[in-house]
Amino acid sequence: MKFITPALCCAVCLCFDPSGLQAEILVHPGDDVQQMVNQNPAGTAFRLSGGLYRSFSIQPKDDDSFIGDAGAHLTGAQVLTGFSRSGSYYVISGQFQHGQVTDASECDPQHPACNYPEDLFFDNHPLQHVGQLAEVGPGKWYFDYANHSIYFADDPTGHTVETSVTRSAFYGPASHVTIQGLLIEKYANPAQMGAIGDQYPGPGWIILHNEVCRNHGLGIAGGIGSHVSGNHVHHNGELGIGATDQSVIENNEIDSNNWAGYDCNWECGGAKFVATHLVVTGNNVHDNLGPGLWTDIDSDDVTYADNIILNNQGPGISHEISHQAVISGNTIKGNGFINSGWAWGGQIQIQNSDHVEVSSNIVQVSTMAGQGIFIVEQCRADSASPCGHPVHDNFIHHNTMFFPAANGSNGLVQDIGIITPYALSANNLFDYNHYHVAVETGTYWSWADTALTWTGFQSHGQELHGSVDTHLTESPQPPIPPTLPTPPTSPPPPPLLSSELLPTVRVYPNPWRSDRHHESPIVFSGLSPKTRVQIFTMSARLVRDVMTEGPRWSWTLDNMSGKKVASGLYLYVVTDSQGQKTKGKIAILK
């Protein structure tokens, strides 16, 4: 016997949801859940009773939901027993699982076999997969795929030994699937594919309050319009969460991902997005072996708000070859302690991007390594023109920054021998920031390819209203004045699609939460002169109707009568003087 699979036979129960909305199918370990999905209509609710579901893998139908009772545990692994000895190795044969192998160039030099999706676990701890039998030693294992055999050196006596065999827990194009309250672990999913979602998840999935861990590639892959909230996503082999357009990623804990050893110059870390109209808010992102939060490849209209981002090996937030973003109200400390030379390893890193507003963040650089907030311009061969994606119209203001040692810097750098990003017309500006530094005369700033003191930075027109001192005790964030001085705005970037201009209006924080934002307003920024802002309930009742003059308007959540609005989802319509409209939704949670 090579696998041990619990032989559980449980009855299927048909219950009724007290809400009266739909029948609820009760599922037990050992049931053929895919058959149950196939036999029921779209929109069925499946409740998974507590217990262990091995090799669980489901393709849902539209609007299906899968809700776990306490102790509902899905695993893509099987238990191994019956080992024999071969010299200094333990070996088990009869292993025919062989998942999708990706490019070996994705792996870092210390983990050359990370591109194989199978893993071996000793008491839930993954051993390192090596590429040759001779490399097997304590904590390492080898899969001889040609002869269907697994080799390792550690004595299995008294330990639970498992190998991952199933690719993903939930997959397929179905829309508006809900997955809630489950432990999902040890799936053999390749890089860039999720234990939840696999490679091509359908739109509108709602993924709530799950623990997703010890999977080989991504923990969660969200499709268009996904809502990923309240999950603990940790110890996945490559990346915690990935998502695309119109997604909301909120209130998750994302930590300790990339143990399989993917090369972070390719992709790894806490979460990575290629997305437009993305909101990432209220997450606790820490101790990932790579970047904390990362947007890439023409992402646009991105909001990073009120996240706590700590001790990630790569940058805290990286916005790369992308466009408009708001990075506001985050606490970002101790990131970027691997590869922090030049301008790398920033707490916030704006890389070949434009129209990024960075405000009201608390930023602290480690005493050992890392940078503060940097704008970086390079020649990107992957862009449409030879040196595309120039940096321009980036405004860094009203942040509080701590540099408790002599290391670390802020500013703008380039390595392609041009002065364009430093020009006044590029509109890259640092101002109104507050710096607390260990050495008053230190060179904590960089501009025009030169390390600078405070006065040197100001000589380039930067931080004319900023401040610096040697008080290293963290203090509350400075308030943002009602109307910020805004640098001249150059024309917006060209459209990503010929049929649709890039949006310029940004609304944040969204969602607004009373436990996080208290008396803070919801800010509409990127407004043109004489803009009309209307806010409606979902039943089309008008809540507010104002004409604005400046580039920003702050809504204090009051209605036309001056009373505070209730929790719920609201619609906004922003109409400029030319009659062009921007529409969207705001979630208010009290």
C-alpha positions as CSV (number, residue, x, y, z in Angstrom):
1,M,0.0,0.0,0.0
2,K,1.6,3.2,-1.1
3,F,-1.2,5.7,-0.2
4,I,-3.4,5.8,2.9
5,T,-6.7,7.3,2.1
6,P,-9.4,7.4,4.9
7,A,-12.3,5.1,4.0
8,L,-15.2,7.2,5.0
9,C,-18.7,6.7,3.7
10,C,-21.1,9.4,4.8
11,A,-24.7,10.1,3.8
12,V,-25.6,13.1,1.7
13,C,-28.1,15.4,3.4
14,L,-30.4,17.9,1.7
15,C,-30.9,20.8,4.2
16,F,-32.7,24.1,3.7
17,D,-31.0,27.4,4.2
18,P,-33.0,29.4,6.8
19,S,-32.8,32.5,4.5
20,G,-35.1,30.6,2.1
21,L,-32.9,31.5,-0.8
22,Q,-31.6,28.1,-1.9
23,A,-31.3,24.4,-0.9
24,E,-28.1,23.5,0.9
25,I,-26.3,20.3,0.2
26,L,-24.4,18.8,3.2
27,V,-21.1,17.2,2.2
28,H,-19.0,14.7,4.2
29,P,-15.5,13.4,3.7
30,G,-15.5,10.5,1.3
31,D,-18.4,11.9,-0.8
32,D,-18.0,12.3,-4.6
33,V,-18.3,16.1,-4.4
34,Q,-17.8,16.6,-8.2
35,Q,-20.6,14.3,-8.9
36,M,-22.8,16.2,-6.5
37,V,-21.9,19.5,-8.2
38,N,-22.7,17.9,-11.6
39,Q,-26.1,16.6,-10.4
40,N,-27.3,19.9,-8.9
41,P,-28.2,23.2,-10.7
42,A,-26.0,26.3,-10.8
43,G,-26.3,28.3,-7.7
44,T,-26.3,25.4,-5.3
45,A,-24.8,25.9,-1.8
46,F,-22.6,23.1,-0.6
47,R,-21.8,22.9,3.1
48,L,-18.6,20.9,3.9
49,S,-18.8,19.3,7.3
50,G,-15.7,19.1,9.5
51,G,-13.1,16.5,8.5
52,L,-10.3,15.7,6.1
53,Y,-11.0,15.7,2.3
54,R,-8.0,14.2,0.4
55,S,-7.4,14.9,-3.3
56,F,-10.4,17.3,-3.3
57,S,-10.7,19.0,-6.6
58,I,-13.8,20.7,-7.9
59,Q,-15.0,22.5,-11.0
60,P,-18.0,24.5,-9.8
61,K,-21.0,25.9,-11.7
62,D,-22.0,29.5,-11.8
63,D,-23.0,31.0,-8.4
64,D,-22.1,27.8,-6.5
65,S,-20.9,28.3,-2.9
66,F,-18.7,26.0,-0.8
67,I,-18.9,26.8,2.9
68,G,-16.8,25.0,5.4
69,D,-17.9,24.0,8.9
70,A,-15.3,24.1,11.6
71,G,-12.5,21.7,10.8
72,A,-13.3,21.3,7.1
73,H,-9.8,20.6,5.6
74,L,-9.0,20.1,1.9
75,T,-5.7,18.7,1.0
76,G,-4.0,17.8,-2.3
77,A,-1.6,15.4,-0.6
78,Q,-1.6,11.7,0.1
79,V,0.1,9.9,3.0
80,L,3.1,7.7,2.1
81,T,4.0,4.5,3.9
82,G,5.9,1.3,3.1
83,F,9.4,2.8,2.5
84,S,12.4,0.7,1.7
85,R,16.1,1.5,1.9
86,S,18.5,2.0,-1.0
87,G,21.9,2.7,0.4
88,S,21.7,5.8,2.5
89,Y,18.3,6.7,1.1
90,Y,14.7,5.9,1.9
91,V,12.8,5.2,-1.2
92,I,9.1,4.6,-2.2
93,S,8.1,3.5,-5.7
94,G,4.8,3.6,-7.6
95,Q,4.6,7.4,-7.7
96,F,2.9,8.3,-11.0
97,Q,1.9,11.9,-10.2
98,H,3.7,14.2,-12.5
99,G,2.2,17.7,-12.8
100,Q,2.9,20.6,-15.2
101,V,6.6,21.5,-15.2
102,T,7.4,25.2,-15.8
103,D,10.6,26.8,-17.0
104,A,13.7,26.2,-14.8
105,S,14.8,29.8,-15.3
106,E,12.0,30.8,-12.9
107,C,14.0,29.3,-10.0
108,D,16.7,30.9,-7.9
109,P,20.2,29.3,-8.0
110,Q,19.7,27.6,-4.6
111,H,16.4,26.0,-5.7
112,P,16.9,24.7,-9.2
113,A,14.0,22.2,-9.0
114,C,11.3,24.7,-7.9
115,N,9.7,24.4,-11.3
116,Y,8.4,20.9,-10.4
117,P,5.0,21.2,-8.6
118,E,5.2,18.1,-6.4
119,D,6.4,18.5,-2.8
120,L,7.3,16.2,0.0
121,F,6.2,17.0,3.6
122,F,7.5,15.7,6.9
123,D,4.9,16.6,9.6
124,N,3.6,19.5,7.4
125,H,7.1,20.9,6.8
126,P,8.2,20.9,3.1
127,L,11.5,19.4,2.2
128,Q,13.6,21.0,-0.5
129,H,13.2,19.4,-3.9
130,V,16.6,18.8,-5.6
131,G,17.4,17.9,-9.2
132,Q,19.7,15.0,-8.7
133,L,19.8,12.0,-6.4
134,A,23.4,12.8,-5.3
135,E,22.1,16.1,-3.8
136,V,19.8,14.3,-1.4
137,G,20.6,14.9,2.3
138,P,18.9,16.0,5.4
139,G,15.9,18.1,4.6
140,K,16.1,17.4,0.8
141,W,14.3,14.9,-1.5
142,Y,14.5,13.8,-5.1
143,F,11.7,12.6,-7.5
144,D,12.9,10.1,-10.1
145,Y,10.0,10.7,-12.5
146,A,11.3,8.2,-15.1
147,N,11.2,5.4,-12.5
148,H,8.3,6.7,-10.5
149,S,10.3,6.8,-7.2
150,I,10.8,9.3,-4.4
151,Y,14.1,9.4,-2.4
152,F,14.9,11.2,0.8
153,A,17.4,10.9,3.7
154,D,15.5,11.7,6.8
155,D,14.2,8.7,8.9
156,P,10.4,8.6,8.5
157,T,9.8,6.6,11.7
158,G,7.3,8.4,13.9
159,H,6.6,11.1,11.2
160,T,3.7,11.7,8.9
161,V,5.1,11.8,5.3
162,E,3.0,13.2,2.6
163,T,3.4,14.1,-1.1
164,S,1.2,16.5,-3.1
165,V,-0.6,14.8,-6.0
166,T,-3.6,17.0,-6.8
167,R,-3.3,20.2,-8.9
168,S,-5.9,22.5,-7.4
169,A,-8.9,22.6,-5.0
170,F,-11.2,24.8,-7.2
171,Y,-10.8,25.6,-10.8
172,G,-12.7,26.5,-14.0
173,P,-14.6,29.4,-15.7
174,A,-17.7,29.5,-13.5
175,S,-18.7,32.9,-12.4
176,H,-19.5,34.3,-8.9
177,V,-18.4,31.2,-7.0
178,T,-18.1,31.6,-3.2
179,I,-15.4,29.7,-1.2
180,Q,-15.5,30.3,2.6
181,G,-14.2,28.9,5.8
182,L,-11.9,26.1,4.5
183,L,-8.3,25.0,5.2
184,I,-6.8,24.4,1.8
185,E,-3.3,23.0,1.7
186,K,-0.6,21.0,-0.1
187,Y,-1.8,21.2,-3.7
188,A,0.7,20.5,-6.5
189,N,-0.2,23.7,-8.5
190,P,2.4,25.1,-10.8
191,A,3.8,28.7,-10.5
192,Q,1.4,31.5,-11.3
193,M,-1.6,29.2,-10.7
194,G,-3.7,29.0,-7.6
195,A,-4.7,26.2,-5.3
196,I,-7.9,28.3,-5.4
197,G,-8.6,29.4,-9.0
198,D,-5.9,27.4,-10.9
199,Q,-4.8,29.2,-14.1
200,Y,-8.1,30.7,-15.5
201,P,-10.6,31.3,-12.7
202,G,-13.9,32.7,-13.7
203,P,-15.1,36.3,-12.8
204,G,-16.5,37.5,-9.6
205,W,-15.3,34.8,-7.2
206,I,-15.7,35.6,-3.5
207,I,-13.0,34.0,-1.3
208,L,-13.6,34.6,2.4
209,H,-12.0,33.5,5.7
210,N,-10.0,30.6,4.4
211,E,-6.6,29.4,5.5
212,V,-4.5,28.7,2.4
213,C,-1.1,27.3,2.9
214,R,1.7,24.9,1.9
215,N,0.6,24.9,-1.8
216,H,3.4,24.9,-4.4
217,G,2.5,27.9,-6.6
218,L,0.0,30.6,-5.6
219,G,-2.3,30.2,-2.7
220,I,-5.2,32.2,-4.3
221,A,-5.6,33.2,-8.0
222,G,-8.4,35.7,-8.5
223,G,-10.1,36.4,-11.8
224,I,-11.8,39.6,-12.9
225,G,-13.9,41.2,-10.2
226,S,-12.7,38.8,-7.5
227,H,-13.2,39.7,-3.8
228,V,-10.6,38.1,-1.5
229,S,-11.2,39.0,2.1
230,G,-10.2,37.8,5.6
231,N,-8.0,34.9,4.5
232,H,-4.7,33.8,6.0
233,V,-2.5,33.0,3.1
234,H,0.9,31.7,4.2
235,H,3.8,29.4,3.4
236,N,2.9,28.9,-0.2
237,G,5.7,27.9,-2.5
238,E,5.8,30.9,-4.9
239,L,3.3,33.6,-4.1
240,G,0.4,34.2,-1.7
241,I,-2.2,36.0,-3.8
242,G,-2.6,37.0,-7.5
243,A,-5.5,38.8,-9.0
244,T,-6.6,40.9,-12.0
245,D,-9.0,43.7,-13.0
246,Q,-11.7,45.1,-10.7
247,S,-10.6,43.0,-7.7
248,V,-10.7,43.9,-4.1
249,I,-8.1,42.3,-1.8
250,E,-8.9,43.3,1.8
251,N,-8.1,42.3,5.4
252,N,-6.0,39.3,4.6
253,E,-2.9,38.1,6.4
254,I,-0.3,37.3,3.7
255,D,3.0,35.9,5.1
256,S,6.0,33.6,4.7
257,N,5.4,32.8,1.0
258,N,8.1,31.6,-1.6
259,W,9.7,28.8,0.4
260,A,10.0,26.8,-2.9
261,G,12.7,29.3,-4.0
262,Y,11.4,31.2,-7.1
263,D,13.6,33.9,-8.5
264,C,12.1,37.3,-7.4
265,N,13.4,38.9,-10.5
266,W,10.8,36.8,-12.2
267,E,8.0,36.5,-9.6
268,C,7.6,35.7,-6.0
269,G,6.5,37.1,-2.6
270,G,3.3,38.1,-0.9
271,A,1.0,39.2,-3.7
272,K,1.3,40.3,-7.3
273,F,-1.3,41.9,-9.6
274,V,-1.6,42.7,-13.2
275,A,-4.8,44.7,-12.9
276,T,-6.9,47.8,-13.6
277,H,-9.4,49.2,-11.0
278,L,-7.7,47.3,-8.2
279,V,-8.2,48.0,-4.4
280,V,-5.8,46.4,-1.9
281,T,-6.6,47.5,1.6
282,G,-6.4,46.5,5.2
283,N,-4.0,43.6,4.7
284,N,-1.2,42.5,7.0
285,V,1.7,41.5,4.7
286,H,4.8,40.3,6.4
287,D,7.9,38.1,6.3
288,N,7.5,37.0,2.7
289,L,10.6,35.9,0.9
290,G,10.2,38.5,-1.8
291,P,8.2,41.7,-2.3
292,G,5.2,42.4,-0.1
293,L,2.7,43.9,-2.7
294,W,3.5,44.2,-6.4
295,T,1.6,45.6,-9.4
296,D,3.1,45.1,-12.9
297,I,2.6,45.5,-16.6
298,D,0.3,48.4,-17.3
299,S,-1.7,48.1,-14.1
300,D,-3.8,51.2,-13.8
301,D,-6.2,52.8,-11.3
302,V,-4.7,51.0,-8.3
303,T,-5.3,51.8,-4.6
304,Y,-3.1,50.5,-1.9
305,A,-4.6,51.8,1.4
306,D,-4.2,51.1,5.1
307,N,-2.1,48.0,4.7
308,I,0.6,47.0,7.3
309,I,3.7,45.8,5.4
310,L,6.6,44.5,7.5
311,N,9.9,42.6,7.1
312,N,9.5,41.4,3.6
313,Q,12.7,40.5,1.8
314,G,11.8,42.6,-1.3
315,P,10.2,46.0,-1.5
316,G,7.2,46.7,0.6
317,I,5.1,48.0,-2.3
318,S,6.3,48.0,-5.9
319,H,4.3,49.6,-8.7
320,E,6.2,48.6,-11.9
321,I,5.7,49.7,-15.6
322,S,2.3,50.8,-14.7
323,H,0.1,53.9,-14.4
324,Q,-2.2,55.7,-12.0
325,A,-2.1,54.6,-8.4
326,V,-2.8,55.9,-4.9
327,I,-0.6,54.6,-2.1
328,S,-2.0,56.0,1.1
329,G,-2.3,55.4,4.8
330,N,0.0,52.3,4.9
331,T,2.5,51.4,7.5
332,I,5.6,50.1,5.8
333,K,8.6,49.1,7.8
334,G,11.7,46.9,7.6
335,N,11.3,45.7,4.0
336,G,13.9,45.4,1.2
337,F,16.7,43.9,3.2
338,I,17.8,41.6,0.3
339,N,19.2,43.3,-2.8
340,S,18.9,46.8,-1.5
341,G,21.8,48.3,-3.4
342,W,21.4,51.3,-5.7
343,A,17.7,52.2,-5.3
344,W,16.3,48.7,-4.8
345,G,14.6,47.5,-1.7
346,G,12.4,50.5,-1.2
347,Q,9.6,50.5,1.3
348,I,7.7,52.0,-1.7
349,Q,9.2,51.6,-5.2
350,I,7.7,53.4,-8.2
351,Q,9.4,51.8,-11.1
352,N,8.9,53.1,-14.7
353,S,5.4,54.3,-13.7
354,D,3.4,57.5,-13.9
355,H,0.7,59.4,-12.1
356,V,1.3,57.8,-8.7
357,E,0.3,59.6,-5.6
358,V,2.0,58.5,-2.4
359,S,0.7,60.2,0.8
360,S,0.1,59.7,4.5
361,N,2.2,56.6,4.9
362,I,4.4,55.7,7.8
363,V,7.7,54.5,6.4
364,Q,10.6,53.1,8.3
365,V,13.9,51.7,6.9
366,S,15.7,48.9,8.7
367,T,18.9,49.7,10.5
368,M,20.6,47.0,8.3
369,A,19.4,47.6,4.7
370,G,16.6,48.9,2.5
371,Q,15.5,52.2,1.1
372,G,12.7,54.7,1.7
373,I,10.6,55.9,-1.2
374,F,12.2,55.8,-4.6
375,I,11.2,56.6,-8.2
376,V,13.3,54.5,-10.7
377,E,13.6,54.9,-14.4
378,Q,15.3,52.3,-16.6
379,C,15.2,51.3,-20.2
380,R,12.6,48.5,-20.3
381,A,13.1,46.2,-23.3
382,D,9.7,44.7,-22.6
383,S,7.9,47.9,-23.3
384,A,6.4,49.0,-26.6
385,S,9.2,51.5,-27.4
386,P,13.0,51.0,-26.8
387,C,12.9,53.0,-23.6
388,G,9.2,53.2,-22.9
389,H,7.4,53.7,-19.6
390,P,8.9,57.0,-18.5
391,V,8.4,58.2,-15.0
392,H,6.3,61.4,-14.7
393,D,3.6,63.1,-12.7
394,N,4.5,61.2,-9.5
395,F,3.7,63.1,-6.3
396,I,5.1,61.9,-2.9
397,H,3.7,64.1,-0.1
398,H,2.7,64.1,3.6
399,N,4.5,60.9,4.5
400,T,6.3,60.3,7.8
401,M,9.7,58.6,7.3
402,F,12.1,57.2,9.8
403,F,15.8,56.4,9.1
404,P,17.2,55.1,12.4
405,A,20.7,54.5,11.0
406,A,23.0,56.0,8.4
407,N,21.7,53.7,5.6
408,G,18.8,54.2,3.2
409,S,17.7,56.9,0.9
410,N,14.8,58.5,-1.0
411,G,14.5,60.2,-4.3
412,L,14.6,59.6,-8.1
413,V,17.3,57.7,-10.0
414,Q,17.9,56.5,-13.5
415,D,20.6,54.3,-15.2
416,I,20.1,55.1,-18.9
417,G,21.9,58.4,-19.1
418,I,19.0,60.8,-19.5
419,I,17.9,63.9,-17.6
420,T,14.2,63.8,-18.6
421,P,12.8,62.4,-15.3
422,Y,14.5,65.2,-13.4
423,A,13.1,68.0,-15.6
424,L,10.4,70.3,-14.2
425,S,8.1,69.2,-17.0
426,A,8.2,65.6,-15.8
427,N,6.4,66.7,-12.6
428,N,8.0,64.2,-10.2
429,L,7.8,65.9,-6.8
430,F,8.6,65.1,-3.2
431,D,7.1,67.7,-0.8
432,Y,5.5,68.1,2.6
433,N,7.1,64.9,3.8
434,H,8.5,64.6,7.4
435,Y,11.9,62.9,7.8
436,H,13.3,61.6,11.1
437,V,16.9,60.6,10.6
438,A,19.8,59.4,12.8
439,V,22.4,61.7,11.2
440,E,21.2,65.3,10.5
441,T,23.9,65.8,7.9
442,G,23.4,62.4,6.3
443,T,22.8,61.8,2.6
444,Y,19.4,60.3,2.8
445,W,18.3,61.7,-0.5
446,S,19.1,61.2,-4.2
447,W,18.5,63.4,-7.3
448,A,20.2,63.8,-10.6
449,D,22.4,60.7,-9.9
450,T,23.9,62.3,-6.8
451,A,23.6,61.3,-3.1
452,L,22.4,64.5,-1.3
453,T,22.0,66.1,2.1
454,W,18.7,67.8,2.9
455,T,19.8,71.2,1.6
456,G,21.1,69.5,-1.6
457,F,17.8,67.9,-2.2
458,Q,16.0,71.2,-1.7
459,S,18.3,72.8,-4.2
460,H,16.7,70.7,-6.9
461,G,13.2,72.1,-6.0
462,Q,12.3,69.1,-3.8
463,E,10.8,69.3,-0.3
464,L,10.5,73.0,-0.2
465,H,7.7,72.5,2.4
466,G,9.1,69.4,4.0
467,S,11.0,69.0,7.3
468,V,13.8,66.9,8.8
469,D,14.9,66.3,12.4
470,T,16.6,63.7,14.5
471,H,13.6,62.7,16.6
472,L,13.3,59.0,15.9
473,T,10.3,58.3,18.1
474,E,7.3,57.5,15.9
475,S,4.6,60.2,16.1
476,P,1.1,60.3,14.6
477,Q,0.8,61.0,10.9
478,P,0.4,64.6,9.9
479,P,-3.0,65.6,8.7
480,I,-3.5,66.3,5.0
481,P,-4.7,69.8,4.5
482,P,-8.1,70.1,2.7
483,T,-6.5,71.4,-0.5
484,L,-3.1,70.2,-1.4
485,P,-0.7,72.2,-3.6
486,T,-0.5,70.1,-6.7
487,P,2.3,70.2,-9.2
488,P,1.5,71.2,-12.8
489,T,-0.1,68.2,-14.6
490,S,1.2,67.1,-17.9
491,P,-1.1,65.4,-20.4
492,P,-2.4,61.9,-19.2
493,P,-0.6,58.8,-20.7
494,P,-1.9,57.4,-23.9
495,P,-4.8,54.9,-23.6
496,L,-4.1,51.2,-23.0
497,L,-6.9,50.4,-25.4
498,S,-7.6,52.6,-28.4
499,S,-11.3,52.6,-27.5
500,E,-11.0,53.6,-23.9
501,L,-9.0,56.4,-22.2
502,L,-7.3,55.7,-19.0
503,P,-9.3,56.8,-16.0
504,T,-8.0,59.8,-14.0
505,V,-10.5,59.9,-11.0
506,R,-9.3,58.0,-7.9
507,V,-11.5,57.3,-4.9
508,Y,-10.0,56.2,-1.6
509,P,-10.1,54.6,0.9
510,N,-12.5,52.1,-0.8
511,P,-13.9,50.3,1.0
512,W,-14.2,52.7,3.9
513,R,-14.2,51.0,7.3
514,S,-15.2,52.7,10.5
515,D,-12.7,50.5,12.5
516,R,-9.8,51.7,10.4
517,H,-10.7,55.1,9.0
518,H,-12.7,56.6,11.9
519,E,-13.4,60.3,11.0
520,S,-11.3,60.3,7.8
521,P,-13.2,61.3,4.6
522,I,-13.4,59.5,1.3
523,V,-11.3,61.4,-1.1
524,F,-12.0,62.0,-4.8
525,S,-8.8,63.0,-6.5
526,G,-7.7,63.6,-10.1
527,L,-10.7,65.9,-10.7
528,S,-10.7,68.5,-13.4
529,P,-12.0,72.1,-12.7
530,K,-15.7,72.4,-12.3
531,T,-16.4,68.8,-11.8
532,R,-19.8,67.5,-10.6
533,V,-19.8,64.6,-8.1
534,Q,-23.0,62.7,-7.5
535,I,-23.4,59.8,-5.0
536,F,-26.4,57.5,-5.1
537,T,-27.7,54.5,-3.2
538,M,-28.0,51.3,-5.1
539,S,-31.7,52.0,-5.6
540,A,-30.7,55.2,-7.4
541,R,-31.7,57.6,-4.6
542,L,-29.5,60.8,-4.7
543,V,-27.3,61.1,-1.6
544,R,-24.9,64.0,-2.5
545,D,-24.6,66.3,-5.4
546,V,-21.7,68.8,-5.4
547,M,-19.7,71.0,-7.8
548,T,-16.0,71.0,-7.1
549,E,-13.4,73.5,-8.1
550,G,-10.0,71.9,-7.3
551,P,-8.4,68.6,-8.1
552,R,-9.7,67.0,-4.9
553,W,-13.0,66.7,-3.0
554,S,-13.4,65.1,0.4
555,W,-16.7,63.4,1.2
556,T,-17.3,63.2,5.0
557,L,-20.0,60.5,4.5
558,D,-22.9,62.9,4.9
559,N,-26.0,63.1,2.9
560,M,-28.0,66.1,1.5
561,S,-29.4,66.7,5.0
562,G,-26.0,66.6,6.7
563,K,-26.6,63.2,8.3
564,K,-24.1,60.4,8.1
565,V,-25.0,57.7,5.6
566,A,-25.5,54.1,6.6
567,S,-23.3,51.1,5.8
568,G,-23.8,49.8,2.3
569,L,-22.7,50.0,-1.3
570,Y,-23.0,53.3,-3.1
571,L,-22.7,54.5,-6.7
572,Y,-20.8,57.6,-7.7
573,V,-20.9,59.5,-11.0
574,V,-18.2,62.1,-11.7
575,T,-18.9,64.4,-14.6
576,D,-16.3,66.9,-15.9
577,S,-17.0,70.2,-17.7
578,Q,-16.9,68.4,-21.1
579,G,-19.6,66.0,-20.0
580,Q,-17.4,63.0,-19.7
581,K,-18.4,60.6,-16.9
582,T,-16.5,58.3,-14.6
583,K,-18.6,55.8,-12.6
584,G,-17.9,53.4,-9.8
585,K,-18.9,51.9,-6.5
586,I,-18.0,52.8,-2.9
587,A,-18.3,50.3,-0.1
588,I,-19.0,51.8,3.4
589,L,-18.6,49.4,6.3
590,K,-19.5,50.6,9.8
